[in-house]
Amino acid sequence: MLNAMPIYRLGNRVPTIDPSAFIHPDAVIIGAVTVGPHSTIWPAAVLRGDYGSIVVGERTSVQDGTVVHATAELPTLIGSECVVGHLAHLEGCVVEDNVLVGSGSILLHRVRVRRHAIVGANAVVSNDTEVPSYSMALGVPAKVFANRVAEGAIQPAVELYVQNGIRYRQELERIG
């Protein structure tokens, strides 16, 4: 049996986690955080809703080491059927549905990543940037390239992590 997950109330800010979501026991969720159905939050991810709210939609994966934070003025919203890669940092931004946020990338205040877009690995998306649908944001600072993402390109990764969440829920066992 897995140990209890570190999920914390902070004053009147209480996480809301759908029962079908998989939260790895080494992830940390604090405060005003909502995690939708069939979403997965992986080891060492930290979702800290102490000042503002964080919402993770349905069938979304927030992978290992990712940090998600919000400000009092700017919630962080991650849509449905998204994949947020390892070691990403999202704060005060909006990621719409069907988006891939690459490993090591940083999305800053008031960034909006539209549906079916990709933020490349290690990209830094500066304040107030919009990444249009089907576009890629690549580099430091990120430069936007229009019409580079094919319809359905993100779906295989979404499906993989939904299935991985089911597998982990059934098979993960701490042995040491």
GIFEN-V10010 format. One record per residue. N is the residue number from 1. RES is the residue in one small letter. PSI is psi in radians with two decimals (none if undefined). Layout:
N;RES;PSI
N;RES;PSI
This chain:
1;m;2.43
2;l;2.59
3;n;2.80
4;a;2.52
5;m;2.57
6;p;1.56
7;i;2.18
8;y;2.44
9;r;2.53
10;l;1.74
11;g;-2.16
12;n;0.12
13;r;1.98
14;v;2.25
15;p;2.59
16;t;2.01
17;i;2.14
18;d;2.43
19;p;-0.36
20;s;-0.12
21;a;2.63
22;f;2.08
23;i;2.02
24;h;2.50
25;p;-0.30
26;d;0.15
27;a;2.79
28;v;2.24
29;i;2.19
30;i;2.25
31;g;-2.44
32;a;1.28
33;v;2.29
34;t;2.26
35;v;2.16
36;g;3.07
37;p;2.41
38;h;0.30
39;s;2.81
40;t;2.37
41;i;2.08
42;w;3.03
43;p;2.45
44;a;0.10
45;a;2.48
46;v;2.11
47;l;1.87
48;r;1.72
49;g;1.03
50;d;-0.65
51;y;-0.70
52;g;-3.11
53;s;2.67
54;i;2.31
55;v;2.24
56;v;2.15
57;g;-2.78
58;e;2.50
59;r;0.67
60;t;2.47
61;s;2.18
62;v;1.91
63;q;3.07
64;d;2.27
65;g;0.06
66;t;2.50
67;v;2.18
68;v;2.19
69;h;2.94
70;a;2.84
71;t;3.00
72;a;-0.53
73;e;-0.40
74;l;1.81
75;p;2.86
76;t;2.09
77;l;2.14
78;i;2.13
79;g;-2.91
80;s;2.63
81;e;0.83
82;c;2.74
83;v;2.11
84;v;1.95
85;g;2.99
86;h;2.45
87;l;0.40
88;a;2.83
89;h;2.10
90;l;2.28
91;e;2.10
92;g;0.64
93;c;2.98
94;v;2.17
95;v;1.98
96;e;-3.10
97;d;2.66
98;n;0.86
99;v;2.50
100;l;2.16
101;v;1.98
102;g;2.75
103;s;2.40
104;g;0.06
105;s;2.80
106;i;2.21
107;l;2.07
108;l;-3.01
109;h;2.36
110;r;0.28
111;v;2.49
112;r;2.09
113;v;1.99
114;r;2.88
115;r;2.50
116;h;0.45
117;a;2.89
118;i;2.32
119;v;2.08
120;g;2.79
121;a;2.37
122;n;0.21
123;a;2.59
124;v;1.93
125;v;1.92
126;s;2.82
127;n;2.46
128;d;0.25
129;t;2.45
130;e;2.29
131;v;1.92
132;p;2.81
133;s;2.48
134;y;0.28
135;s;2.90
136;m;2.47
137;a;2.08
138;l;2.44
139;g;-3.09
140;v;1.94
141;p;2.78
142;a;2.42
143;k;2.40
144;v;2.28
145;f;2.01
146;a;2.63
147;n;0.86
148;r;-0.11
149;v;2.18
150;a;2.61
151;e;2.29
152;g;0.06
153;a;-0.53
154;i;-0.35
155;q;-0.73
156;p;-0.69
157;a;-0.65
158;v;-0.88
159;e;-0.73
160;l;-0.80
161;y;-0.50
162;v;-0.81
163;q;-0.66
164;n;-0.66
165;g;-0.73
166;i;-0.80
167;r;-0.84
168;y;-0.69
169;r;-0.65
170;q;-0.62
171;e;-0.32
172;l;2.23
173;e;2.18
174;r;2.25
175;i;0.03
176;g;none
